[in-house]
Each structure stands twice: as structure tokens, then as C-alpha cells.
Amino acid sequence: MASLLQSSSVVIKSVAYSSSRCRRGMARAAINMPKLRTGGLSLKLPARDLVQEVLDNGVDLTSSTTSHVEKKYESGTNRNSSSDPMVIAKLHAIMEAVSDRVEMHKNIGEQRDNWNSLLLTSINTITLTAATMAGIAATSVGGPLVALKLSSTLMYLAATGMLVVMNKIQPSQLVEEQRNAARLFKQLHGQIQTTLSSGDPTSSEVEEAMEKVLALDKAYPLPLIGVMLEKFPETVEPAVWWPQHKQRQEGRPDGNGWSEELEEEMREIVGVLKRKDTEDYLRLGKTALKVNKILAISGPLLTGIAACGTAFMGSSHGSLAAMVGVVAGAMASVVNTMEHGGQVGMVFEMYRSNAGFFRLMEETIESNLNERDVERRENGELFEMKVALQLGRSLSGLKNLAAASSNSSSIREEAMEEFASKLF
């Protein structure tokens, strides 16, 4: 055994000496490792990691140092081989699909943003041109009157049809949907990367990632025909882009960073989110939806009235018809600019998405609180810090908010209560 270790030491010194000579550029040498045979006992040297350790620490190695390096290498090999390669391959496949969806939503969002600007410019140009023709036709007689009247009427009808389609699909709202989808898919991509790098992934994490991808696909569909989100819903609900949380039985806090005080604090935070933040953004969403409905109806209605006015030019009420055609066309252009230039549909989708963000926080907190086994919960201290960061608060500010909420006994005090989020 002593002769074996002595031979190993000679080999290591030879490798180190040859490597140092190669770095200095003095000579080139080929190293042939001798085969050691001692009664069936073989010494397996991990060439790359062991030689690197030799070069870092010097050539004066003892047998104990050699044993330490071998154990370090073997432990790293065992740790890497403990992960299921099929699970890792599935997560990588999901991550590639998520990355592809990010690019798809980004590209389609840019395309629909172009739709919004180009359609807005085109429709306003057509409308104002038709109004100008109607004004000129009012001062003309004979053949020019007929030509200008017909051209103005056709242009108003074309603007009406384009406005109906544009108001139906709401390009600015479509753009906001694609922005949200791209951001959320990027977030999911980062979560999968963290899962792969932080520990051994499991099949349940693969299923969870798949469910999140499908939930996002359902919440933000790419096609316009058949599965497009309703742009004028009867009731305003928060956007939902996450899979449904499984119902769990409520347990008692015991370890893993959780305590009764922390559970009570989280319950108060959920109450504030429901009473203030989610409710307020739903109210703002309803207001934006009402304004958008009024503008969406008014634009095509005004261009239709203008088309009717220009059609009756040259009759006994020609002056009144001309005035209706010009004024209605000008007003239609203003209304169209307010709706699509002001991107009212995008504002509605933004409010709906913000309400969904707070709804997701509520469900996440409640899901952790209802988990009986605290070891399966997320660490309490880490979870509290994440909630504080998502709300734009410090840990002390989060505790003060929960304390103020628990002390609000009357309805008036609850109405004067501050919002949970300080970000938006």
C-alpha cells in the first residue's frame, strides 16, 4: 500500500511539473499515465478535478490531501446523479416552450400596437376628408355636387365599418394583454430556472409548471376569432392567470418560521387586500368599461349620422344636411381619438390585471394558511418578506398595517384605512 501511494505521488508531481512547463511555454510534453496493479486494487483518479486541485495547492501533497480531493469529487458526482434525468429533461422542455411563448406574445403585441396606431390614423384621415368634401359639396352645384356627395357618403360608410371592427377588438387592450402575458411568461421562466438550479426537481414541480403554462395560455389567448377575451363583459372580474389552488385543511402553526402572530398578521393583510385594493381596482375597472362602452357606441353612430347627412345634400334641406355631415364627422374624429388615442381599453385591462394581482396574493396567503403540515408551507419568514416586497412595504410597515387593520372596529374606520399596496 505504501508503494502504491508513493507511485501516486510521483505521478501527481509529474503532471504538475509538466503543466507548469507548458504554461511557461518552454516545452511541450506528452504525459503517459502508468497502469498500477497491486493485488486487484485500483486507484481511480478523476483527472480534471484532481489535477486542478494539485495545481491550485502546489505539488507537495500527502496521502491525506489526495484522499480529501477524491472524497470531494465523489460527493459532487453523487449529488449530481441523484436528480431524475427525465424530470430535468421535462423541465427544460417546458422552459423552452415558455421562452418561445415570450417571443410570440412580444411580437404579436408589437403587431397589435401597430394596428392601433395605423387604424386610428387611417380612420381619422378618412373621417376628416369626408367632412371636408361635405363642406365643399355644400357650395357646389351640378356634377361636382353629386361627385363630392357620393364620395363623402362612401368614405363615412367605410369609416363606420372600420370603427365597428376596431371597437370590437380594442387593439390597445389587446396590446396590454400581450404585455402582461410576456411579463408573466418571463416570470415563469425564471421560476423554472430557479427550480433547476436550487435543488432536485420533482415530478410534482413538473406538473405545477405545466398547469401554470396552460393557465396563462387560457388567460391570454393569441387568436382573435373564437377565443378572444370579451372586451365589454357584463361584470368586471379580476384577471386570473394561475391554476386553481388545491383546498387544504387548516392546521396549527408549529415551526418552519410560522407562529400564531404571523398567521394572524397574514389574515389581516388578506382582509385589507379584499376590502381596499381589489375592491378599488374593480371599481376603477367598471368606470373605465362604462366610458369605453359610451365611446365605442358614439364613434360609429356619429359617422353613420354624418353619412346620412351627406346623402341628403342637394335636397330641400341641403344646408341642414351639409351641416350635420360636417359637424357629425368632426365629432366622430374627436371621439375616436379619445377612445383609441387615449387607449381606454388598455386602461380597463390594466385595472383588471391589477385586481388579479391582488386576488393572486389573497389566494396564495390563504393556501399557505390552510396547509395543515407547516413543513409543506413556504418558510414563514421568507413568505412574510415576499409579501412585503410585493406590496412595496418594509417588514415593520407590514406589521403596522396588520395592527391598524385589527384595531379598525367600525365601518368608518375601515373606510379611512390605507391601502395595502404602496406600489400602485
N, C-alpha and C positions, 0 to 999 in steps of 0.2 A: 504493500500500500504506500510505503514511504517512497519507493522508487517511482510509483505512478504519479504522485504529487510532484516529485522532483521533475519528471519529464514534462508534466503540465506546465510547471513554472517556466521551464526552458522554452516551451512553445510560445507562451504568452510574451515572454521577453523578446523573442524573435519577431513576433507580429508587431509589437510596439516599436522596436528599433527600426524595422523596415518601413513602417508607416511614417515615422518621423523623418526618415531619409527621403521618402517620396515627397513630403510636404516641402522640404528644403530644395527640392529639385536637383539633388546631387546625383542620384542614380535611380534606375528602375529595376525592380527585382520581382520575381515570381515566388510566391510562398507556397510550399507544398506541406500540408499538414500530415504528420506521420500517423500511421494507424497504430493505436495502442491496444494490446491484447494482454490481459492479465487474468487468467483463470476464468474467462467468460464475463468479467466485469468490464463494462464500457462506460466511458465518461462522455456525456453529450454536452458539447459546448455550443451555446447559442451564439454564433459567430458575430452577428452585427451588434447586438446589445452589449455582449461581454467585452468585445474589443473596444467599443466606445467607452465603456466604463474604465477599462485599462488605461486608455489614452487620457481620460479626464483625471484619473487619480495617480498616474505615474506607474513605473514598471516594477517597483519594489512591493510585490504582492505576496501575501502569505496565504496559506491554505484556508484560513478563516475568511479572508476577503473574497477569495474565489467562491466559497460556499455561500456568502452573503449575496453576491451578484447573481448566482444561479437561482437562489430562492426568490429573489426579486423578479427575475424574468419568468419563472414558472408561475408565480402568483398572478402576474399580469396576464399570462396566457390563459390561466384557468378562469379569470374574471371575464375575459372577453368571450370565452367559449361557453359561458353559462347562459347567454341570451339565445332565444329561439331564432334561428336564421329566417324562418318563414314569417314570423311576426315582424321582424325588422324589414324584410322584403315588402310585406304588405304596407307597412307604414311609409316606406319610400315610394311605393306606387301611389298611395293616397296623396303624399306630399307633391309628387309630380303633377297629379291631376289638379290639385289646389293651385299650384303655380300657374298652370295653363288657364284656369278659370280667372285668375287675377288679370292676366293679359287680355283675355276675352272681354271681361267687363270693362276694363280700362279702354280698350279700343272701341267697343260699342258705345261707351259713354261719350267719347270724343266725337264719334259719328253723330250721335243724337244731339249733342251740343251744337254741332254744325247745322243740323236740321232746324233747331230753334232759331238760330240767328238768320239763316238763309230764308226760312219761311216767313219770319217776321218782316224782314226787309222786302221780300217779294210781294207779300200781301199788302203792306203799306204803300209800296210803289204803285201797285195796280189800283188800289182804292183812291189814292190821291190823283192819279192820272185820269181815272174815270170821273172824279169830281171836277177836274179842270175841263175835261171835254164837255161835261154837262153845263158848266158855266159859259163856255164858248158857244155851245149849241143854242143857248137862250138868246143870243144876239144874232143868230144866223137864220136864213130862210131858204126854202127850196131844197136842192140836192145836198148842200153841206149840212143842213139841219138833220136830214134823215141819216146821213152817214155818221155824224157825231153822236146822235141819239142812240143809234144801234150799237155803235162801238162802246159807248159808256154803259149801256144796259148789259151787254155781254161781259164787260170787264167786272161790273158789280156782281153779276151772277157767278163768274169764276172766283172772285174773292170770297163770296159767300160759301161756295162749296169747299174751298181750301180752308176757310176758317172753321167750318164744321169738323173737318178731319183733324185739323190741328188742335182744336179744343177737346176733341175726343181722346187723343193720345197724350196730350200735355207733354211736349218734348222736354221742358225744363224739369218736370217731375221725373221723367224717365232718366234724365241725366243724374239727378240726385240719387235715384235708386241704384244706378250703376256705380256711383262713387261709394255709396255705403257698402255695396256688395264687394267691391275691390278692397276696401279697407278691412272688412270682416274676414275675407279670404286670406289677406295678408296676416291678419291676427291669428287665424287658424294655422297657417303655415308655420308661424313662429312657435305656436304651442306644440306642433308635431316635432319640430326641431328640438325643442326643449325636452320632450319626452324621450327622444332618441339619445340625447347627449347626457341626460341626468341620471339614467338608471336603466334597468332591464325592463323593456316594454312588455306588456301582456296582451293577450287576445282581447280582453275587455276594453283596453285602450284603443285597439284597432276598431272594434265595433262602435265605440264612442266617437271616434274620428269620422267614421263613415256616416253615422247619424247626423253629425254636425254639417257635413258636406251636403247631404240630401236636404236637410232643413234649410240651409242657405239657398240651395237651388230652388226650393219651393217658395221661399220668401221673396227672392229677387229673380224672377224668370227672365230669360233673354228674349224669347219670341214675343211678338206683339199680338198675333192672332190666336185667340183661344184661351191663352193662359195669362194674358196681361192683367196686372193688378187693376182693380176698379178705381178709376180716378175720381169718381163722385159717389162714394159709398153712402148708404143710408145712415149708418152710425160710424163714428170715428173710434177706432180701436188702436192700441199701440202696435207697432210693427213687431212681429215675432219671427226671429231667425235662429232659434235654438231648439233642440229636441226637447220634448216634454220630460220634466224631471220625474223620476220614479217616486211614488209615495212611500214614505218610510214612517215607522212608528217612532214616536217621540221618546227620547231617553233622557238620562240624567247626566250632567257634566261631571266628568271624572278623569282628569289628566289630559294629555295632548294639547296643552295650552289653553284649555277651556275651564271656565268657572261659572258659577251661578251669576256673578256680577256681569261677566262678559255676555252670557246668554240674554240677560235682561237688557243690556245695552243694545244688542243686536235687534231685539224685539222692538225697542223704542225707535231705532233707526228705520226699521221696516214701516212702522206706523207713520213716521214723518214722511217717508217717501210716498206712501199711499195718499196721505191727506194733502200734501203740498205739491211735491214735484210732479208726480204722474198726473194728478188731477189738473194742475195748472197747464201742463203742456197739452193735455187733451182738450181743455177749454180753448187754448190758443189755436189748436188744430181745427176745431169746429168753426171758429171765427174765420180762419183762412179759407176753409172749404166753402163757407157761405159767400165770401167775397168772390172766390173763384167761380162759383156757380153763376153768380149775377153777371160777371164779366163775360163768361163763356156763352151765356144766352144773349147778352146785349150786342156783342160784336156781329154775329151773323144776322141778327134781327135788323140792325141798323143798315147793313149792306143790302139786305133784302128790300127794306123800305126805299133805300136810295135807288135800287134797280127799278122798282115800281114807279118812282117819281120820274126817272128819266124816260121810261116807256111812254108816259102821258105828255111828254113835252111836245109842243106844236098844236095842242088841242085848245079848247076854250079856256082851260085853266093852265095854260102853258107856263106862265110866270110862277104860279104856286108850285107846279110840278118841278120846275127847274130849281127853285129854292129848296124844296125837300130833297132833291137829288144831291145838291151840293152840300147842304148842311149835314144830312144824314151820313154822307160819305166821309166828311171831315171828322164827325163824331166817332164813326166806326174806326177810323185810323187811330184816334186817341185811345179808345177803349182797348183796341188790340195791343197798342204799345204798353198800356198799363198792365194788361194781363200777362203777356209773354215777355215784354221787355223788363217788367218788374218781377218776373218769374214767381208768380203767386203759387203755382203748382209746386215748385221746388220748396217754397216756404212751408206749405202744408206737409209735404213729405218729410221735411226736416223736423217739424214738431212731432209728427207721428213716430219718427225714428228715435227722437229723444225720449218720448214716453216709453217706447220699447226698451231703451237702455235702462231706465229706472225699473221697469217691470222685470227685466232680467236680474237686476240686483236683488229685488224683493224675493224672487223665486230661488236664487242662489243662497241667500241667507236662510230662508225658511227650510230649504233642503238640508242644509248643514245642521240646523237646529233640530230637525225631526229625525236625524240619524241616531238610532239607539246606541250603536257602538261608536264611542268617541274616537277610537283608534282609526276608524274608517273616515272620519271627518278630516277636513283640512286643518292643519295646525292652527289653534285659536289665535295666537299672537300674530302669525303671518296673515291669517284671514282678516284680522282687525286692521292691520296695516294696509292691505289691499283695498278694503272698503274705504278707508280714509283717503287713500290716493285717488280712487275713482271719484270721490266726492270733492276733491280739492281741499281737504282739511288735514290738520295735524291730528295726532292721536289725542292730545288734550282737548282740541276743538271738537272731536267726535264724541268724547265723553261728556263735554259740556252740553252738546246738542241733545244727547240722550237724557241727561239730567233735567234739562229745561223741558223736554217733552213729557217726562214723567210727572213734573210738577204742574203741567197745564191741566187744570181741573175743569175749567169752564169752556164753553164753545167760543166765547170771545177771546180768551187767551189762546186757544188753538188757532183762531183766525189771524192773530198777530204773531204767530210762531214763524220763525225764519225757515227758509228752505234748507233742505239737507245738502244740496249741491251748491258749491261756490264756483263751479266751472262754467255752467251755462244755465 
